[in-house]
């Protein structure tokens, strides 16, 4: 029982520390636009809500020590060995990760990637009909290209690929996949 309490306290501490940092995506190909504006009227300050910038396939976005480019998306009914449940398909996102740091970085598709649809449902990565996994260590100045599979309903629309380089979700790069 004491071990469980210690583990829970350690996890709570990590989440609290991670909540004190924020990663803001930077698009590499253009200069980011100002996402909020303030207007002062007398003693009142009005601030517009920040809307997340949505990127498109082919854009390169800098997050922490990594650049990510979504190269494309394809849909699959699976293979002889891996098939999605009835009424579902695999959405397979092809992406490239570039390590722009001087030290090796670890990429985990289970922790860093998810898919969302226009109804607000989120989908975690799964083992699917992919050409190459987007997992492992990326050396300093190196690139890794691979695919991440998500099992989604066949009628899912408004898909967005979400990249969170920090496992505690302190910043996201969102790519519109146009389905």
ABEGO torsion letter per residue (X at the ends): XAAAAAAAAAAAAAAAAAAABBBBBBBAABBBBBABBBBBBEABBBBBBBBBBBBBBGBBBBBEABBBBBAEBBBBAEBAABBBBBGBBBBBBBBBBBBABABBBBBBAAAABBBBBAAGBBBBBBBBBBABBBBEBBBBGBBBBBBBBBBBBAABBGBBBBBBABAAGAEBBBBBAGX
